[in-house]
Amino acid sequence: MDARRGSLPVPRVRQVGFFTPNAQPAPTRSQSGPPDSSSPPLSDSPASNSLSPVMIPPPRHHSDNLAAAPRPTSPLPVPEPSPFRRRGADNNNALLVGSYNPAETLLAMSPSSSHVGDGESEETMSGGWFRRSNSGKLASSLPSGTFDFSPVQSTAEALKPNKVQNPVGISVLNNTILAEVSARPAPKEQQPEAPSSSKQPKPKLTKAERRALQESQRAAKAAAKAVAAPEEVATIKSVKQHQTQKKDAPQVAVSVAASERKGGDKSQEKERRKDAPAPRMQFDDKSRVEKAKRRSVVDQTEAKKRVELFRHLPQYEHGTQLADLESKFLQLDPMHPAIYKVGLQYLAGDISGGNARCIAMLQAFQQVVKDYSTPPEKTLPRDLTAKISSYVSFFTQCRPLSMSMGNAIRFLKNRIAKLSPSLSESESKSSICTDIDRFINEKIVLADRVIVQHASSKVKDGDVLLVYGSSCVVEMVLLHSHELGKQFRVIVVDSRPKLEGKALLRRLVAKGVHCTYTHINAVSYVMHEVTKVFLGASSVLSNGTVYSRVGTACVAMVAHAFRVPVIICCEAYKFHERVQLDSICSNELGDPDAIGKVPGRMDVNYLNDVSNSGNLQLLNLMYDATPADYVSMIVTDYGMIPPTSVPVIVREYRRDHLLI
Amino acid sequence: MDFQVVVLAGGTSKELVPLVSKEVPKPLLPVANRPVLSYVLEQLELSNLKDLIVVVEGEDAALRVGGWISGAYVDRLHVEVAAVPEDVGTAGALRAIARHLTAKDILVVSGDLVSDVPPGAVAAAHRRHDAVVTSMICSTPVSGPVESGSVGAKDKIKKPRRFNIIGLDPTKQFLLYIASGAEVEKDLHIPKSILRAVGQMDIQADLMDAHMYAFKRAVLLEVLEQKQNFHSLRHDVLPYLVKTQLKSEILLNGTPQAEENGHDKVTSESNQTIISQILANASTPRFHEVYESIHNGSPTVQRTHKCCAYIASNSKYCARLNSIQAFSDINRDVIGEANHLSGYSFSVHNNIIHPSSELGSKTTVGPHCMLGEGSLMGDKCSVKRSVIGRHCRIGSNVKIVNSVVMDHVTLGDGSSIQGSIVCSNVQIQERVVLKDCQIGAGFVVSAGSEHKGESLTRKEK
């Protein structure tokens, strides 16, 4: 069935941050589930709409549930990484606590499938929507559901057959109570576990269950060629029919899901996997870090004092890397000089800003392609893709890639993979080069122009615009509006340690724009007079969250409080199907020493004497996530949209992004 | 990596007389019993730079150097040895081989550099900043013997230490001023525009230009062609480039960019400018760009170029063999504190004694010493902090301290040599006392004589 399923096994459960084994902290920014089970799915949509396996099952649900729904029937502190299940538990708290009720909860999300009989037609009607939402939900929820809601004995049952395959994985799941589910799909070694569950219930199936199984398998086969969603709904239907009979129904559901997975379209799955970005490295996973270290080109020494909450992110000693990499410049044979140069520039911070980094990377790739010649007995698409992957990992070592760059890389790889094999080498090379050019021109340059057109229509005479940091699109908007002769004033809000706003300020003033410059400390003061806030973004996620330079969220929040419209300018290639609710699971850490120092002022070193004490850990976050609530509008190349429409763009134009 | 390497090996340098001679040109001077040129070549080999052009002054010297290289590096390096007439200077040497230079960037290394700074670092800094020239700068090595203060006083008066006056921007990445100490009389002349653009400038006298440069080929050739009177890279070309970095007379990017635009018909010109604008705005502005934006409205014509400096860290060893003092210093360091450079493995006593050499009874060889193959030593000798070459015959009761003794030297009984350099085939008879002397090749020091601070050479017939 749904190929996505394959790459989405048991969500990895991790402990992050302020974690105590017994008391779950209630997350602050929680969206609680829909109040009644028949309400349309609101909060689940971000997670479920996401196409990619890289999605973060929102942690809030778990903790919500832990706080809200005590489960007397379940003596085990079981991890509950499933968002929708959790909500189901919330909703159905009163009626069935220990029992599994997938159909109802699912029905709550997808009303269209509530009628068993005419499900077929409705599904086809709404296939586009449900394919994504359901599969995402199911995939992430089912395996863990086995351990969640079934009573103890069924948990034990579930565990038994798994011994064959991977008992370790399960015990890990059981023991780690989750504070947050990792942002990436579970590591591959856990995958076998999921199919194994298909064998679980077989010996103990009742007649009804067997029927359900058969039915669902049939449905799976029938739907194998069709869209993935309907069959899933069908599964749920079948499950629903029998769910009241036995309490171990969830196992059936699991088995169904698994069998469907088996019947899934292999080629589709493959394609899917190719599209999926590589799992994000979790840097608190020691063995993986070791492995990565051995491979890595850049000699990185891990920071001695790492901030506990951000252990899963790379935290390296800054300062030594550049010199080390420079000294290896000529020794690394396979690295193309253009790649090396761009990598050095990333590392040294010579290039920053999403668009510029992306352009620099693409231009380096273009250079690589131009100089490329296929080695004997290899094919261009495969070899070049491998090369580019190695370059990408080099870039990642220099500086973690932004999501927009990930999109660009995906595009490039896709283009290479789709090259017609009949093309000669030079033809394919030139075709790739033109593709890269087109990506730069259409997705960045032209997109910027469209955004500038749209956004400057929002600038009126007498406006006071607040901008934060230095975003190239926002700058273009300001300059274009200025060229149009609009009378407005700009407040440039800046923040330490990078003080990027200074460069923007310099350029704006040079063009004759009236400017005020202030630091973010004063943002609540200046917000009184502001009429509009223009912000850039590193990425916009499919729940409308804006991932941007740290401080953006603060500015947006203050603007929201002052009822000032917040307008985000962001090219659509930066949209990402991922969902992120906080800025913890995925972020970038800058040089921690940078926040303690003032450039050019050697005498300002108040932190020097304490920075060596073990009690102090400096944290220099690079990005933060602005919740969609604070965003009034996102200006993108497809027009001006509310943040809730981001998933639509992601879904509808995703193919376009890859194919242009 | 698209770098071409030119090793300026020099010829028979006047400064090193009496050490160098027709038979032993400067590149072949032994440092720890290895020609000095080998240190550079090995460093380059480590960096995967295997296509080299070695420029030697004088045909004879070129023949000898070529012979040695082809013997030692026959299967490891691809070296072309080019001979240039003597006294053309470093700039002249490059002019002579200009047509062989094809790569985008040229790495020019002096052949007398003994260093463990990877050339890649210079190249990387060069590429990263897209500079016109990048110069490696290291801290001035400590001159003179470390412990014994006996030497030096005289030497130092004779040869004032070569200071470079180097001006750097606050980030220590760009060269703003460079002059060798000898040239500077009282004042430094620094263009006001540079000072104004940078705002702050560090002038340091404790740094040394290590004579390893990365040049943009187009720029280098243009400068060499335009300024025919330029004689030396260090004294003429580099200061010129540094001085004119904000009022560049060389057209840098104008032509190649136009070409690129011509090729890409898909991308319109305006798109190209937007892209470059985005890139330019995103990068942290250097003072060059700031200056440019203030003084020059159109960004298309570039009127500035960047001169970068790569400052080697203090933990690296870096020295140039350009004086007699430097020769003994480097010899001392290579078997002493920088012994990883020598390529030998040291014994537990921190010295190297070739297994084929023979020591008499009660003869001691201290740490930081080197004894070449086939050398014979008599009884009751003592060797401290010295290098002794191959096939030397040393009598009994000989003291050698802080000295360099080259190959095939005969030392008579009871002689004492301190702080001296004894070249090949020298014969020193009994009871000779040498202190701070340089003995030219083939010289015979008669028995019982005492010399102090002298330079003895054989009269040319």
Interface residues (C-beta under 8 A of the other chain):
Chain A: A323 L325 E326 S327 K328 F329 L330 Q331 D333 P337 Y340 K341 L344 Q345 A348 G349 D350 I351 S352 G353 N355 A356 R357 I359 A360 T434 D437 R438 I440 N441 I444 V445 L446 D448 S470 C472 E475 A503 R506 R507 A510 G600
Chain B: M1 D2 F3 L46 S47 N48 L49 V117 P118 P119 G120 A121 A123 A124 A125 R127 R128 H129 P170 Q200 D264 V266 T267 N271 I274 I275 I278 L279 N281 A282 S283 T284 P285 V290 S293 Y310 S313
